[in-house]
Amino acid sequence: MFERICFIFFILFGTSLIADEGRPNILFILVDDLGYMDVGANNPDTFYETPHIDALAASGMRFTDGYAANPVCSPTRYSVMTGKYPSRVDATNFFPGKREGMFKPAPLAEFMPLEEITIAEGLKNAGYKTFFAGKWHLGPEEEHWPEYHGFDINKGGWKHGGPWNGGQYFSPYGNPRLEDGPEGEHLPDRLTNETIDFIDANKNGPFFAFLSFYSVHTPLMAPEYLVDKYKEKAKRLGIADLEAFSTEEQVWPRTGVANPNASNPRSRVYRDPGSRRVRILQNHAVYAAMMEAMDRNVGRLLAKLEELGIEDDTIICFTSDNGGLSTSEGHPTSNLPLRGGKGWTYEGGIREPFFIRWPGVTQPGSVSATPVCSIDFFPTLLEMANVKTDHAIDGESLVPLLSGEGELEREALYWHYPHYSNQGGIPSGAIRMGDWKLIERYEDGRIHLYNLVEDIGELNDLAEAYPEKVDTMRKKLHAWYKEVDAKFLRPKDPWLPEG
C-alpha cells in the first residue's frame, strides 16, 4: 500500500505556474470533537441547529461512511495534512497523551516531522496562497507550527489542543499566534473574521484557507443568550429533565484482580473493568449553543464566497477530527445509535461528518456510502488542483466518487490506537472491509466482529459465528501493523524498594 504512488510528476516552478488562473480555490473547515450525529445532514432529529452546515452538505457530496484516521485529534490532523496513517510516525495519540492503564501505552511521537510534505506545501509550491486559522496541535515547539509546514499565514495555531489560556473562548485569548481582540470577543467569530479577511485579500486566487475551529472542544462555553435559547428549547421539547445517561465499559479505574502471568491471555487482565456514564440524549444547552455559534460562522464563510462571486470557483471540505465527546469531560453530546465516542474505535469515535463541495463537478445533494477516511483529503485536493507529487501516501483520491466516474478499489481501512484514552476508550486496533468491521483489543487480544450495515451500533458481536471472516480480517490487520511499523502496549516496570 505504502509503496503505491498516488500521483507522479514533476512540480514545475515559475511565474507561469503561479499565474495559473485555472486552479480552484480551496476552503477546508475542520471542527474539533464534532460528532457524526450532531449535524442535521446526518441526523434530522438532532437537538442542535446546523442549517448552514446542512446547506453545505446538500450543495455537494455527503459521505455517510466518512472516517477520521484516529479516535482523537492530533493523529487525525496529521493524516489530513499528509495523507498518511499516523502510525507510520508513532503519532497515535493526542500530543502528549501518555496515560497509563494496566500497561504502559505505546511510544508516542509528539510532533509532526518537518520532513513531511503537507497539503499546504504541495499547494504553495504550485502558486497557492496558504492560510491557517485555529487549532493546530501538531507539535509543542514553535518550529512545528503551521508557518513551518507550508502556511503563509497562521492565526491561532500553536501547541495547545484547546483554548485554555486567557479568556478561553472569549478574548483575551493568551495565544501567541492570535492577538487579543476587544474584551469578550468570541473565538469562533474571530477565527472566521481572520479567514474572511484572507479570502477577501486573495479573492483572485488561487488560495488555500484552512479554518480549524477550536469549537466544539471543551471548555464548554458559549454566549449566554444562546445558552438560554437551548435551555428553553429543551423545556419546550420536554427533554430537559429526561434521563440523559446510560453506562459504557471503561478501561480505568480498575476493580478486581489481575494475573499477568496466567497462561490464558484472557485471565491476565482485570475481570471487572467497571463502567462509566455515556450520554444517550442530546439536550446539553451549552454544547448546543457552541454548535450554533460555530454553524453561524460556517454560514458567514459561505455568504462571503457568494458576495465575492467566487463560490463556483471554490472547493469546500468539511469534517471533524474524531467523534463526539460522550463519555467524559462534561459528556456534552450523544452519538447514538453509534457506540462510544471520542477516544474509542467504536463508530462513535471515528465516524465523522464528511462533506465535499466541488462546484461544476460534484452533483449537489449526492450521497456516497463508500468508506472514506481523513487520509484521503491530501490526494483528493491535490488532484482537484491539478498538483501532483511523486511521494508515497496511504490515502486515495476521491475524485472518481466526486465526479461520478468510478469507485475506489481500496480493500480496507485501518485504525491503530495503542493508548488509554482520557475518555475511557480501550487500547485497540480495527479494520473495515466492506460492510464488516473487526476490532482487536490490545490488552488481551480479544476480537469483536460487526456487520455495520445491519448493526451500526456494534451491539451484536459475530466473531464466533464467522470464524473464517475473523481469520481473514485479522491476518490483514496484522499485515498492516507490520507495514506501518505499529507499536503496542508495553509492560509496566515493577515497584522495587529503595536501597
C-alpha positions as CSV (number, residue, x, y, z in Angstrom):
1,M,0.0,0.0,0.0
2,F,2.6,2.5,1.1
3,E,4.7,1.8,-1.9
4,R,1.8,2.7,-4.2
5,I,2.5,6.1,-5.7
6,C,-0.7,8.1,-5.9
7,F,0.3,10.8,-8.4
8,I,3.6,11.1,-10.3
9,F,5.0,14.2,-11.9
10,F,7.5,16.9,-11.6
11,I,6.3,20.1,-9.9
12,L,7.2,23.0,-12.2
13,F,8.5,26.2,-10.7
14,G,8.0,29.5,-12.4
15,T,5.7,32.5,-12.8
16,S,3.6,30.8,-15.4
17,L,2.5,28.2,-12.8
18,I,1.9,30.9,-10.1
19,A,-0.3,32.8,-12.5
20,D,-2.4,29.8,-13.5
21,E,-5.9,31.0,-13.0
22,G,-7.4,27.6,-13.8
23,R,-6.9,26.2,-10.4
24,P,-9.8,26.3,-7.9
25,N,-9.7,27.9,-4.5
26,I,-9.9,25.5,-1.6
27,L,-11.6,26.1,1.8
28,F,-11.1,23.4,4.4
29,I,-13.3,23.5,7.5
30,L,-12.2,21.2,10.4
31,V,-14.4,21.2,13.5
32,D,-12.9,19.8,16.8
33,D,-14.8,16.9,18.5
34,L,-17.8,17.2,16.3
35,G,-19.9,14.0,16.3
36,Y,-21.4,12.4,13.3
37,M,-24.9,12.7,14.8
38,D,-24.5,16.3,15.8
39,V,-25.4,17.8,12.4
40,G,-28.8,17.8,10.7
41,A,-27.4,16.5,7.4
42,N,-26.7,13.2,9.1
43,N,-29.3,13.3,11.8
44,P,-32.6,15.1,11.1
45,D,-33.6,14.7,14.7
46,T,-30.5,16.3,16.2
47,F,-31.2,18.7,19.1
48,Y,-28.7,21.2,17.6
49,E,-29.4,23.6,14.9
50,T,-26.9,23.4,12.0
51,P,-28.7,25.0,8.9
52,H,-25.5,26.3,7.3
53,I,-23.6,23.0,7.6
54,D,-26.6,21.2,6.3
55,A,-26.8,23.5,3.3
56,L,-23.1,22.9,2.6
57,A,-23.7,19.2,2.7
58,A,-26.6,19.5,0.4
59,S,-24.6,21.5,-2.1
60,G,-22.0,18.8,-2.6
61,M,-21.4,15.1,-1.7
62,R,-22.2,13.8,1.7
63,F,-20.2,10.7,2.7
64,T,-22.3,8.5,5.1
65,D,-19.3,6.4,6.0
66,G,-16.6,9.1,6.4
67,Y,-13.9,8.4,9.0
68,A,-11.2,10.0,11.0
69,A,-7.9,8.1,11.0
70,N,-7.9,8.0,14.8
71,P,-10.4,8.5,17.6
72,V,-8.5,11.5,19.0
73,C,-7.3,14.8,17.5
74,S,-3.5,15.0,16.7
75,P,-3.2,11.8,14.8
76,T,-6.2,12.6,12.6
77,R,-4.8,16.1,12.0
78,Y,-1.5,14.5,10.9
79,S,-3.4,12.3,8.5
80,V,-5.3,15.2,6.9
81,M,-2.1,17.2,6.4
82,T,0.0,14.3,5.0
83,G,-2.3,11.7,3.5
84,K,-0.7,9.1,5.7
85,Y,-1.7,6.8,8.6
86,P,-0.4,8.4,11.8
87,S,1.0,5.0,12.9
88,R,3.9,5.5,10.4
89,V,5.5,8.1,12.7
90,D,4.1,6.9,16.0
91,A,1.7,9.8,16.2
92,T,-1.0,7.6,17.6
93,N,-2.5,9.8,20.4
94,F,-3.1,13.4,21.1
95,F,0.1,15.3,21.9
96,P,1.4,14.4,24.5
97,G,-1.1,11.8,25.8
98,K,0.8,9.2,27.8
99,R,-1.8,8.0,30.3
100,E,-1.1,4.5,31.7
101,G,-3.6,1.8,32.5
102,M,-2.8,-1.8,33.2
103,F,0.1,-1.5,30.8
104,K,2.2,1.4,29.6
105,P,1.0,2.9,26.3
106,A,2.9,2.6,23.1
107,P,5.8,5.0,22.4
108,L,4.4,8.3,21.2
109,A,5.8,11.0,18.9
110,E,4.9,14.5,20.0
111,F,5.2,16.5,16.7
112,M,4.6,16.2,13.0
113,P,8.1,15.8,11.4
114,L,9.2,18.7,9.3
115,E,10.2,16.3,6.6
116,E,6.6,15.5,5.9
117,I,5.0,17.1,2.8
118,T,1.7,18.7,3.8
119,I,-1.2,19.7,1.7
120,A,-0.2,23.3,2.3
121,E,3.3,22.7,1.0
122,G,2.1,21.0,-2.1
123,L,-0.4,23.8,-3.0
124,K,2.1,26.5,-2.0
125,N,4.7,25.1,-4.4
126,A,2.0,25.3,-7.1
127,G,1.3,29.0,-6.6
128,Y,-1.4,28.9,-3.9
129,K,-1.6,31.5,-1.1
130,T,-2.0,29.4,2.1
131,F,-3.7,30.3,5.3
132,F,-4.3,28.6,8.6
133,A,-6.6,29.7,11.5
134,G,-7.4,27.9,14.7
135,K,-6.3,24.7,16.4
136,W,-3.1,23.1,15.2
137,H,-2.0,20.6,18.0
138,L,0.8,19.0,15.9
139,G,3.8,20.0,18.0
140,P,4.8,21.7,21.2
141,E,7.6,23.9,19.9
142,E,7.3,26.8,17.5
143,E,9.3,25.1,14.8
144,H,6.5,22.6,14.3
145,W,3.6,25.1,14.0
146,P,1.7,25.9,10.7
147,E,4.1,28.5,9.3
148,Y,6.8,25.8,9.2
149,H,4.6,23.4,7.4
150,G,3.6,25.4,4.3
151,F,1.2,28.0,5.6
152,D,1.9,31.7,4.7
153,I,-0.3,32.9,7.5
154,N,-1.0,31.4,10.9
155,K,-3.8,32.8,13.1
156,G,-4.1,31.0,16.3
157,G,-2.3,27.7,15.6
158,W,0.1,26.5,18.3
159,K,0.8,23.8,20.8
160,H,-2.5,23.6,22.7
161,G,-5.4,21.3,21.8
162,G,-7.9,23.7,23.2
163,P,-8.4,27.4,24.0
164,W,-7.1,27.1,27.6
165,N,-5.2,30.3,28.0
166,G,-6.6,33.7,28.8
167,G,-10.3,34.1,28.4
168,Q,-10.6,30.7,26.7
169,Y,-13.4,31.1,24.2
170,F,-13.5,34.8,24.8
171,S,-10.8,37.5,24.4
172,P,-8.2,37.9,25.9
173,Y,-7.0,34.6,24.4
174,G,-3.5,34.3,25.6
175,N,-2.5,32.8,22.3
176,P,1.0,33.8,20.9
177,R,-0.3,33.4,17.3
178,L,-3.5,35.4,17.8
179,E,-3.6,38.9,19.0
180,D,-6.3,39.6,21.6
181,G,-9.4,41.3,20.3
182,P,-11.9,43.5,22.2
183,E,-12.7,42.1,25.6
184,G,-15.3,39.4,25.3
185,E,-14.8,38.8,21.6
186,H,-15.9,35.2,20.8
187,L,-13.2,33.0,19.4
188,P,-15.2,31.3,16.6
189,D,-16.2,34.7,15.3
190,R,-12.6,35.9,15.4
191,L,-11.2,32.9,13.6
192,T,-13.8,33.3,10.9
193,N,-13.1,37.1,10.6
194,E,-9.4,36.3,10.0
195,T,-10.4,33.7,7.4
196,I,-12.8,36.1,5.7
197,D,-10.1,38.8,5.6
198,F,-7.7,36.3,4.0
199,I,-10.2,35.3,1.4
200,D,-11.1,38.9,0.6
201,A,-7.4,39.8,0.1
202,N,-6.9,36.8,-2.2
203,K,-10.2,36.6,-4.0
204,N,-8.4,36.5,-7.4
205,G,-6.9,33.2,-6.2
206,P,-5.8,30.6,-6.1
207,F,-5.9,30.3,-2.3
208,F,-6.0,27.5,0.3
209,A,-7.7,28.5,3.5
210,F,-7.8,26.0,6.4
211,L,-10.1,27.0,9.2
212,S,-9.7,24.7,12.1
213,F,-12.3,25.7,14.8
214,Y,-11.4,25.2,18.4
215,S,-15.1,24.6,18.7
216,V,-16.7,22.4,19.9
217,H,-13.9,21.1,22.2
218,T,-14.0,21.8,25.9
219,P,-14.2,24.0,27.9
220,L,-17.9,24.1,27.5
221,M,-18.5,27.8,27.0
222,A,-20.9,29.9,24.8
223,P,-22.6,33.2,24.7
224,E,-25.3,33.3,27.4
225,Y,-28.1,34.3,25.0
226,L,-27.6,31.2,23.0
227,V,-27.3,29.0,26.1
228,D,-30.7,30.4,27.3
229,K,-32.2,29.7,23.9
230,Y,-31.4,26.0,24.2
231,K,-32.4,25.7,27.8
232,E,-35.8,26.9,26.7
233,K,-35.8,24.6,23.7
234,A,-35.1,21.6,25.9
235,K,-38.0,22.6,28.1
236,R,-40.3,23.2,25.2
237,L,-39.5,19.7,23.8
238,G,-40.0,18.1,27.2
239,I,-36.5,16.7,27.3
240,A,-34.8,19.0,29.8
241,D,-35.4,16.6,32.7
242,L,-35.3,13.2,31.0
243,E,-32.6,10.7,31.9
244,A,-29.7,11.6,29.7
245,F,-27.2,8.9,30.6
246,S,-26.6,5.1,30.4
247,T,-23.4,3.1,31.0
248,E,-20.5,2.1,28.8
249,E,-17.5,0.0,29.6
250,Q,-14.2,1.6,30.5
251,V,-10.6,0.6,31.0
252,W,-9.9,2.7,34.1
253,P,-10.2,2.9,37.0
254,R,-10.0,-0.9,37.5
255,T,-11.6,-3.1,40.1
256,G,-10.9,-6.8,40.7
257,V,-7.6,-8.5,40.4
258,A,-5.1,-9.3,37.6
259,N,-2.7,-12.1,36.9
260,P,-0.3,-11.0,34.2
261,N,1.4,-14.4,34.3
262,A,-1.6,-16.5,33.6
263,S,-1.3,-19.0,30.7
264,N,-4.7,-17.9,29.3
265,P,-4.3,-14.4,27.9
266,R,-7.9,-13.6,28.9
267,S,-7.0,-14.3,32.5
268,R,-4.2,-11.7,32.5
269,V,-6.5,-8.7,32.6
270,Y,-8.8,-7.3,35.3
271,R,-12.0,-9.2,35.0
272,D,-14.2,-6.3,36.2
273,P,-13.3,-3.2,34.3
274,G,-16.4,-1.4,35.6
275,S,-18.4,1.1,33.6
276,R,-18.8,4.9,33.1
277,R,-21.5,7.2,32.1
278,V,-22.3,7.8,28.4
279,R,-24.7,10.4,27.2
280,I,-27.7,8.9,25.4
281,L,-29.7,12.1,24.9
282,Q,-28.8,15.3,23.2
283,N,-30.1,18.1,25.4
284,H,-26.9,19.9,26.6
285,A,-27.7,23.6,26.3
286,V,-24.1,24.9,26.4
287,Y,-23.0,22.4,23.8
288,A,-26.0,23.3,21.6
289,A,-25.0,27.0,21.9
290,M,-21.4,26.2,20.9
291,M,-22.8,24.3,17.9
292,E,-24.9,27.2,16.7
293,A,-22.1,29.7,17.1
294,M,-19.9,27.5,15.0
295,D,-22.6,26.9,12.4
296,R,-23.3,30.6,12.1
297,N,-19.7,31.2,11.2
298,V,-19.8,28.5,8.5
299,G,-22.7,30.4,7.1
300,R,-20.7,33.6,7.1
301,L,-18.0,32.0,5.1
302,L,-20.4,30.7,2.5
303,A,-22.0,34.1,2.3
304,K,-18.6,35.7,1.8
305,L,-17.8,33.4,-1.1
306,E,-21.1,34.3,-2.7
307,E,-20.6,38.0,-2.1
308,L,-17.3,37.9,-3.9
309,G,-18.7,35.9,-6.7
310,I,-16.2,33.0,-6.2
311,E,-18.5,30.4,-4.8
312,D,-18.3,28.4,-8.1
313,D,-14.6,28.6,-8.1
314,T,-14.1,27.3,-4.5
315,I,-13.9,23.7,-3.3
316,I,-15.1,23.3,0.3
317,C,-14.3,20.3,2.5
318,F,-15.9,19.9,5.9
319,T,-15.1,17.2,8.6
320,S,-14.1,16.6,12.2
321,D,-11.0,15.1,13.8
322,N,-12.8,12.5,16.0
323,G,-16.2,11.5,17.3
324,G,-18.4,13.5,19.7
325,L,-17.4,13.7,23.4
326,S,-19.9,11.4,25.1
327,T,-18.1,9.6,27.9
328,S,-16.2,12.2,29.8
329,E,-15.3,15.9,30.3
330,G,-18.9,17.0,30.7
331,H,-20.4,14.3,28.5
332,P,-21.9,17.1,26.2
333,T,-23.3,15.0,23.3
334,S,-24.8,11.7,22.4
335,N,-23.6,9.8,19.4
336,L,-26.4,7.2,19.4
337,P,-27.1,5.0,17.6
338,L,-23.3,4.9,17.2
339,R,-21.5,3.3,20.1
340,G,-18.8,5.1,22.1
341,G,-17.4,8.4,21.2
342,K,-14.1,10.3,21.2
343,G,-11.3,8.0,22.4
344,W,-13.0,4.8,21.1
345,T,-12.5,2.8,18.0
346,Y,-16.2,2.1,18.0
347,E,-18.1,4.0,15.3
348,G,-18.9,6.8,17.7
349,G,-15.3,7.7,18.0
350,I,-14.2,7.6,14.4
351,R,-17.2,8.1,12.0
352,E,-17.4,11.8,11.2
353,P,-19.4,14.4,9.3
354,F,-17.6,14.3,5.9
355,F,-18.8,16.6,3.1
356,I,-17.1,17.9,-0.1
357,R,-18.5,20.5,-2.4
358,W,-16.8,20.7,-5.9
359,P,-18.8,23.2,-8.0
360,G,-19.3,22.2,-11.6
361,V,-18.2,18.6,-10.9
362,T,-20.0,17.1,-8.0
363,Q,-23.8,16.8,-8.2
364,P,-25.4,18.8,-5.4
365,G,-27.2,16.5,-3.0
366,S,-25.3,13.4,-3.9
367,V,-24.6,10.8,-1.3
368,S,-21.9,8.1,-1.1
369,A,-21.8,5.1,1.2
370,T,-18.2,4.2,0.2
371,P,-16.0,4.1,3.3
372,V,-13.6,7.1,3.1
373,C,-11.1,8.5,5.5
374,S,-9.2,11.6,6.5
375,I,-6.1,10.2,4.8
376,D,-7.9,10.8,1.5
377,F,-8.0,14.6,1.6
378,F,-4.4,15.0,0.6
379,P,-4.6,13.1,-2.7
380,T,-8.1,14.4,-3.4
381,L,-7.3,18.1,-3.1
382,L,-4.0,17.9,-5.0
383,E,-5.7,16.1,-7.9
384,M,-8.5,18.7,-7.9
385,A,-5.9,21.4,-8.1
386,N,-4.0,19.6,-10.8
387,V,-1.0,19.4,-8.5
388,K,0.9,16.1,-8.5
389,T,3.6,14.7,-6.3
390,D,5.9,11.7,-6.5
391,H,6.0,10.6,-2.9
392,A,4.0,7.7,-1.5
393,I,1.0,8.1,0.7
394,D,-1.8,5.9,2.1
395,G,-4.8,7.9,1.0
396,E,-6.7,7.6,-2.2
397,S,-8.2,10.3,-4.3
398,L,-11.9,10.6,-4.0
399,V,-12.2,12.3,-7.4
400,P,-13.8,9.2,-9.1
401,L,-16.6,9.3,-6.5
402,L,-17.0,13.1,-6.6
403,S,-17.1,13.2,-10.4
404,G,-19.4,10.2,-10.6
405,E,-17.0,8.4,-12.9
406,G,-15.8,5.5,-10.8
407,E,-15.4,3.8,-7.5
408,L,-12.4,3.2,-5.2
409,E,-10.6,-0.1,-5.4
410,R,-9.4,0.0,-1.8
411,E,-10.0,-3.2,0.2
412,A,-9.8,-1.9,3.7
413,L,-9.4,1.0,6.1
414,Y,-7.4,0.6,9.3
415,W,-7.1,2.1,12.8
416,H,-4.4,1.8,15.5
417,Y,-4.9,3.2,19.0
418,P,-2.4,1.7,21.5
419,H,-3.4,4.1,24.3
420,Y,-5.7,4.5,27.2
421,S,-7.8,7.4,26.2
422,N,-8.9,10.2,28.6
423,Q,-12.4,9.2,27.7
424,G,-12.0,5.6,28.9
425,G,-11.7,4.0,25.5
426,I,-9.9,0.7,25.0
427,P,-6.5,0.4,23.5
428,S,-7.3,-1.3,20.2
429,G,-7.0,-1.7,16.5
430,A,-9.7,-2.0,13.9
431,I,-10.2,-2.9,10.2
432,R,-13.1,-2.2,8.0
433,M,-13.7,-4.3,4.9
434,G,-16.9,-3.7,3.0
435,D,-19.8,-3.9,5.5
436,W,-17.7,-5.6,8.1
437,K,-15.6,-4.2,10.9
438,L,-13.3,-6.1,13.2
439,I,-11.9,-4.6,16.5
440,E,-8.9,-6.2,18.3
441,R,-8.3,-5.3,21.9
442,Y,-4.6,-4.8,22.8
443,E,-4.7,-5.7,26.5
444,D,-5.7,-9.3,25.8
445,G,-6.1,-9.8,22.1
446,R,-9.9,-10.3,22.1
447,I,-11.7,-9.9,18.8
448,H,-15.1,-8.4,18.0
449,L,-16.8,-8.6,14.6
450,Y,-19.7,-6.4,13.5
451,N,-21.8,-6.0,10.3
452,L,-22.2,-2.3,10.2
453,V,-25.0,-2.3,7.7
454,E,-27.1,-4.5,9.9
455,D,-25.7,-3.3,13.3
456,I,-24.4,0.3,13.1
457,G,-24.5,0.4,17.0
458,E,-21.9,-2.5,17.2
459,L,-24.0,-4.4,19.8
460,N,-24.1,-7.9,18.1
461,D,-20.7,-9.5,18.1
462,L,-20.5,-12.0,15.3
463,A,-16.9,-13.2,15.9
464,E,-17.9,-16.7,16.9
465,A,-20.4,-17.1,14.1
466,Y,-17.9,-16.1,11.3
467,P,-14.5,-17.6,12.3
468,E,-13.2,-17.6,8.7
469,K,-14.0,-13.9,8.3
470,V,-12.3,-13.2,11.6
471,D,-9.3,-15.0,10.4
472,T,-9.1,-13.2,7.1
473,M,-9.6,-9.8,8.5
474,R,-7.3,-10.3,11.5
475,K,-4.5,-11.5,9.2
476,K,-4.9,-8.5,7.0
477,L,-4.9,-6.2,10.0
478,H,-1.7,-7.8,11.4
479,A,0.0,-7.4,8.0
480,W,-0.9,-3.7,8.1
481,Y,0.6,-3.4,11.5
482,K,3.9,-4.6,10.1
483,E,3.7,-2.4,7.1
484,V,3.3,0.8,9.2
485,D,5.6,-0.4,11.9
486,A,2.9,-0.2,14.5
487,K,3.9,0.0,18.2
488,F,1.9,-1.6,21.0
489,L,1.3,-1.6,24.8
490,R,4.3,-2.2,27.0
491,P,4.6,-3.9,30.4
492,K,4.9,-1.7,33.4
493,D,8.1,-1.7,35.4
494,P,7.5,-3.4,38.8
495,W,7.9,-1.4,42.0
496,L,11.1,-2.0,43.9
497,P,12.1,-0.9,47.4
498,E,14.8,1.7,47.7
499,G,18.3,0.6,48.5
